Amino acid sequence: QVQLVESGGGLVQAGGSLRLSCAASGRTISSSAMAWFRQAPGKEREFVAGINRNGGTGYVDFVKGRFTISRDNAKNTVYLQMSSLKSEDTAVYYCAARDSGSYYYLSEENQYRYWGQGTQVTVSS
C-alpha cells in the first residue's frame, strides 16, 4: 500500500506561484510513474502533469511553460511547481501513483492506483 499526502496549496494572486508537494509512505515511489491531476468546481478531474520513473515529464497544453513536475526519490516526494497562476487554475490538486513497476505516466486517471486526499489551490484575479 502507498499513502500519498499533498501539501502546499493555498490562496494566491493571479501571476503568483505555489509549489505543491506529495509525500509518499508505505513504499518507495522510485518504482512508479507519478502524476498530478486537478478538479475544478463543477468539472471532472483532469490530468495536469506526469513524470516517468526515469524523470521524463509531460504536461497538458494549458500548463506548459508554467508548471514543472519533479521527483526526489531520496525524499520519496513529488513536486508541482506552479507559476504565472491564473484564476482558471483554481482547483483541488491531487497526486497519484501507478502500480509498482510502472514506467510511464499516463493521462487516464483509471491507470493510477493510489491517490492523495487533494490540496486546494485558489487563484484570485
KAWO-V508850 format. One record per backbone hydrogen bond with DSSP energy under -1.0 kcal/mol. NH is the residue of the N-H (numbers start at 1). CO is the residue of the C=O. E is the energy in kcal/mol with one decimal. If there is no record, write none. Layout:
((NH & CO & E) (NH & CO & E))
This chain:
((3 & 25 & -2.8) (5 & 23 & -2.1) (7 & 21 & -2.0) (12 & 122 & -2.6) (14 & 124 & -2.7) (15 & 85 & -3.1) (16 & 13 & -2.3) (18 & 82 & -2.2) (20 & 80 & -2.8) (21 & 7 & -2.6) (22 & 78 & -2.2) (23 & 5 & -2.6) (24 & 76 & -2.6) (25 & 3 & -2.0) (32 & 29 & -2.2) (34 & 51 & -2.2) (35 & 96 & -2.1) (36 & 49 & -2.9) (37 & 94 & -2.8) (38 & 46 & -2.4) (39 & 92 & -2.2) (43 & 40 & -2.3) (46 & 38 & -3.1) (48 & 36 & -2.6) (49 & 36 & -1.7) (50 & 58 & -2.3) (51 & 34 & -2.7) (52 & 56 & -3.5) (53 & 103 & -2.2) (55 & 52 & -1.3) (58 & 50 & -1.9) (60 & 48 & -2.3) (63 & 60 & -1.9) (66 & 63 & -2.4) (67 & 63 & -2.3) (68 & 81 & -2.5) (70 & 79 & -1.7) (72 & 77 & -3.1) (77 & 72 & -1.9) (78 & 22 & -2.0) (79 & 70 & -2.9) (80 & 20 & -2.2) (81 & 68 & -3.1) (82 & 18 & -3.4) (83 & 66 & -1.6) (85 & 16 & -2.1) (89 & 86 & -2.0) (90 & 87 & -1.7) (91 & 121 & -2.0) (92 & 39 & -2.4) (93 & 119 & -2.9) (94 & 37 & -2.7) (96 & 35 & -2.5) (97 & 114 & -2.3) (98 & 33 & -2.5) (101 & 31 & -2.9) (102 & 99 & -2.0) (111 & 108 & -1.8) (112 & 109 & -1.7) (113 & 97 & -1.3) (114 & 97 & -2.2) (116 & 95 & -2.1) (119 & 93 & -2.0) (121 & 91 & -2.7) (122 & 10 & -2.8) (124 & 12 & -2.5))
